[in-house]
Amino acid sequence: MTRLGPDQIRALRAQNPKARARDFATLHQITEAELVAAHFGLGTTPIVADPDRLIPWIGRLGDVMALTRNEHCVHERRGTYSDYRTGTFAAMVLDPEIDLRIFPKHWVHAFAVEEPGEDGPKRSFQVFDAAGDAVHKVHLKPVSRHDLWADLLGNMRLPARPLDLVPRSAVQPAKGDTSGAAALRAAWDGMTDTHQFLGLVKDHDMNRLGSYRVADRPYAERLAPEAVTLTLRQASEGRVPVMIFVGNAGCIQIHGGLIEKVVPMGPWINVMDDRFNLHLRADRLAEVYRVWKPTRTGDVYSVEGFAADGELILQIFGYRKNTPAELWNALVAGLPRLVEVPA
């Protein structure tokens, strides 16, 4: 199939300016990065994608909105990019509101984007991976330091060049072997920190979803798909603070604290709070698990949802900072198990 050129993309966008960027790109079989790059010199400026250079500058802009998403879920959080910590494999932003895990090798293309808006210019920084899929976006708000926009561009700007993209990597399906179940469970019992988990399953030649299928109860128990929506509603109604993780290969974004307003809209379940928004396609939750992990400070439970192709959509944990675990543990214990239909 012949790829659309920049002129064609701009013409199509002019006919459909209000469509969300990801929806527009999917409709026309292009990537979001191609849509943004089609506007070089027309509001789009290529900039450095290296988080070690970019994130400290963004931190100077004050209160902004951070957006990280995957194909099925969007996580939006207001805050400031403070307490940045570099790392070769993973970097972090540890602001009380903006909490990120950044994987720099996937920060390949980045742009500063300025578009006209009803109340003045809409400004954002958008980062994409090697395939042109969005990794992370930062949207300036009216209270942000717009006076530093030109200064940041002057320090981050790159020459415009053709966008060099590679084919998108397929999602790894569930990988697990029931013959290794006993060894997996024994290693699982020996965990002392949740961060040991991915290394553990890799050592057993499995991945996250595969290990959940193999380990089974009480390590990972299959729940009804509606358990995620129930978790959000019950956490809101019971004022149970949570941590909600949403990510992709290049970035994981975390909300920590209470959620208040849970709103269904068609297939979407949404959290619509002042400083935090979540937009989840609940109809795409193909497998949901209640997961138990032992740690040196006590048992940790999570609710985790996967798409039909095996992609991790989101994880929800209890918020553990100065918060008793009992409320969260009780909420998770009461979620409905998947009822197997006899063949």
Sequence and secondary structure as in RCSB ss.txt:
>XXXX:A:sequence
MTRLGPDQIRALRAQNPKARARDFATLHQITEAELVAAHFGLGTTPIVADPDRLIPWIGRLGDVMALTRNEHCVH
ERRGTYSDYRTGTFAAMVLDPEIDLRIFPKHWVHAFAVEEPGEDGPKRSFQVFDAAGDAVHKVHLKPVSRHDLWA
DLLGNMRLPARPLDLVPRSAVQPAKGDTSGAAALRAAWDGMTDTHQFLGLVKDHDMNRLGSYRVADRPYAERLAP
EAVTLTLRQASEGRVPVMIFVGNAGCIQIHGGLIEKVVPMGPWINVMDDRFNLHLRADRLAEVYRVWKPTRTGDV
YSVEGFAADGELILQIFGYRKNTPAELWNALVAGLPRLVEVPA
>XXXX:A:secstr
     HHHHHHHHHHSTTS HHHHHHHTT  HHHHHHTTBTTTEEEE   HHHHHHHHHTT SEEEEEE SSEEE
EEEE   SEE  SS EEEE SS EEEE GGG  EEEEEEE  TTS EEEEEEE TTS EEEEEEE TTS GGGHH
HHHHHHB                    GGGHHHHHHHHHT SSGGGHHHHHHHTT  HHHHHHHH TTTEEEE T
THHHHHHHHHHHTT  EEEEEE SSEEEEEEE    EEEETTEEEEE SSEEEEEEGGG  EEEEEEE  TT  E
EEEEEE TTS EEEEEEE  TT  SHHHHHHHHTS B      
